[in-house]
Amino acid sequence: MNTDDNTEKFRIDKWLCAARFFKTRSLAADAVECGKVHINEARVKQAKSVVVGDMLTINIGQKQYVVEVLALSNRRGPASEAQKLYRETDASRQRREAIAAQLKAQPQPFFFKGRPTKRDRREIEHFKKGR
């Protein structure tokens, strides 16, 4: 973690990877390019520099993170170190938890593995006939 050295540039895609929002830098760069990452509510390119105090909005699937940059780093380290790079807002955390609870309450789709067995076919027939 490098907080005192302001001369080095910290690209948004490298910082997102170091903060463990994305598994690889290329995934982070793709997300930035597709407009899923905003700095201070403005769409940016992957080469944009991040500074301490910036507010980031990061959309990953159905989740939306709103975080404040606390420290800068280009190195992907352990998760405990990555969590020190940012602070998520309370509203963002509550919104993500509400979405997670809503998704958990929805029935999960049922998928067969391979060809259905005779028992599976009977269950499908019972389901179709409404028994």
N, C-alpha and C positions, 0 to 999 in steps of 0.2 A: 504494500500500500504506500502510495507516494502522495503526501498532502502538502509538503512544503515547497516542492519544486514546481513552479508555475511556468517554466520555460518549455517544458515538454508538452506536446499536443496529445490530447486523448480523444481519439475518434469515437463516435457514438457506437459503431458496430463492435469495436474492441471492448469498450466499456460494458456493453450489454452482455457480451460473452464472459467477461471477467466477473460481472455481477450475477452470473448464472441464470439469466432470463432465457438464454438460448444455449443449446449444447455446443454449437460451433459458431465461428465467426461468420461463415458463409450464410448460415441460417439467420443470424442477426442482420447481416447486410441485406438479405432478401426481404426481411420484415420491414426494414427501414425503407427500402426501395419501393415496396408495395404500399407505403403510407400507414403502416400499423404502429409506427413510433412517432411521437410528436415531442418537440422540446418547446416548453413554454407556449403550448397550444399552436405551434407552427409546424407544418410538415417540413421535414429536413431530408438531406441526402446523407449517405453513409459516411462521407468524409467530414461531416460537420463535427466541430470540436465541442466537447462537453466541459463545462466548468462547474465548480462547486456552487450549489444553490439553485441550479436549474431544476425545473419541474418537468418530469417526463411522464407521458401517457403512453402505456405500452399495451397493445391488444394482442393477446395470444389465444386463439380460438374464441371461446365465449367469455374468457376472463379479461378484465381490464384492470391494469395496475396503474395507480397514480403515485409516483415516488419522487422524493426530493434527493438530489445527488449530495451526499455528505463527504465523499472522498473519491479520489481518482486512482485508477489502476488499469494497466493493460494486461496484467498477468492473471490467468485463470487459476485461482488457488482453491483451498478448501471452502466449503459452504459457510463455515463460521466466519471466515475472512470476507467472503463475498457479501454477507449480510451487513457488514460494517460500512459498505460503500453507499448504502441508500437507506431511506426511511420511508415506509409506505404510509400514506395518510389514513386516518381512521375511517373516513367515508369510503375509501377504496376497499379497505379490508372488509368492512361490513357489507358492501355491495357484492364482493366476491363470495363471502360466506352465504349470503342470501341466494345467490345463483347456484352455489354448490348444493344447498339444501333443496332447492327447487328441482335440480336435476336428479338428486338422489330419490326424491319422492315420485318421480315419473317411472312407470314400468319399463323395465329393461327389455329390449327386443330379444326374441328367442332365435337362436341360430343352430342349425344342425351341423354336425361335423361329418362331412362325407355323405354317403348315401343313407337314407333313413332305414331303420330296421323295421321289422314287421310290427313291432310294438309302437314305434314312432308313427308309422302309417295309420294305425288304428286311432291313435290320439289325434292325428290330423283330421281324419274322417269324423271323429266325434266333435271336434272343434268346428268343422265346417257345417255339420248338421245341427249344431247348437244343443247338444245333449249335455 
